[in-house]
């Protein structure tokens, strides 16, 4: 129901202001034209831009020149349409992104990152493949890339977190925010672990005579599914100075601080629950040789949790001796384990089967995954799992990604899981120890689990 201003003039109404369409002051001629209600036509995309520009307040006012001048400038033109097709039960935004990337996507339970086949990756300027195992629960992914001698990746930035391990070769990485003249450059070789600080420009360069192979874990699936526009993900001008401040020693191998392990209280009788050693560091030159500290997960196992680039994703390296195994435990999704040394196997089963699946006749649902150097393994969401070393050398692995971050926990317990659940050795299914002893004997190894750990503590 729209009455024109002339109708109001004929009715003799007094008017306080003039209705305008361009956000400018009213023309200073004659009397005010009134407060008539008028239908203003605009598309949903225009209305979205109005909201973002902060002008969709009070009366509906089209996006005028003044509002456009106040809107943030994009580094390149954006998609003009807000009218996305309505498709129920279609693929996710991340799945559509994978299709457009044009490189292999490997799924399943485990994979060898040293042997996975790669294809030309146009966007990155290297060979590549994605790894999207079921244990991620859609929260993280991995990519593997290979750079030929003398080659380099295309510069890129993104608002998802990324943590990289150098599997082979040597080279350097350049990182900058804004002005490229302020870029930081650091050298690396096999074993280096480092982040791409959030939304910083970065590129990797092969300076050696052999191909470089990298593997990285990211939380891209969450971010791409949430925002659904890859230009926002990859072409966003926002800087995160608390994540990257450009200081010259940002990628120093010397930790800014080391917080030592607090002993665990497994009896549950004190408030001091304990935590692992944490090192605040943005570059580890060789994850195979980096210093570890007592962990308390199994028997004589050591670890070091690496707090990199103030990421929400967690990262740690762990090692445990031959002839031993860790306690079974379960936690949130996405804990991406890459084996660095040793050989052995992992046992995994759904939480719904309880803590004694063999005794309860559910052994057919227990998975057993073999691993060696280069195996990438992700335990599924809240599945019990434990790792067994029946090899000849200590087993060492790095965990990139995952959400058990003591420094930056999430509010949701679907991914951030401070209440991690362990099955202590006295409470585990007796068949677990038997299976390990049998496989260890078949490999010519010696059972080194002390009998004391299987005895229930008194009091």
Buried (B, 14 or more C-beta within 10 A) or exposed (E): EEEEBEEBBEEEEEBEEBBBEEBEEEEEEEEBBBBBEEEEEBEEBBBEBBEEBEBBEEEEBBBBEEBEEEBEEEEEEEEEEEEEEEEEEEEEBBBBBBEEBEBBBBEEBBBEBBEBEBEEBEBBBBBBBBBBBEBBBBBBBBBBBBBEEEBBBEBBBBBBBBBBBBBBBBBBBBBBBEEEEEBBEBBBBBBBBBBBBBBBBBBBBBBBEEBBBBBBBBBBBBBBBEBBBBBBBBBBEEBBEEBBEBEEEBBEBEBEEEBEBEEBEEEEEEEEEEBBBBBBBBBBBBBBEBEBBBBBBBBEBBBBBBBBBBBBBBBBBBBBBBBBBBBBBBBBBBBBBBBBBBBBBBBBBBEEBBBBBBEEEBBEEBBEBEBBBBBBBBBBBBBBBBBBBBBEEBBBBBBBBBBBBEEEBBEEEBBBBEEEEBBBBEEBBEBBBEBBBEBBEEBEBEBBBEEEEBEEEEE
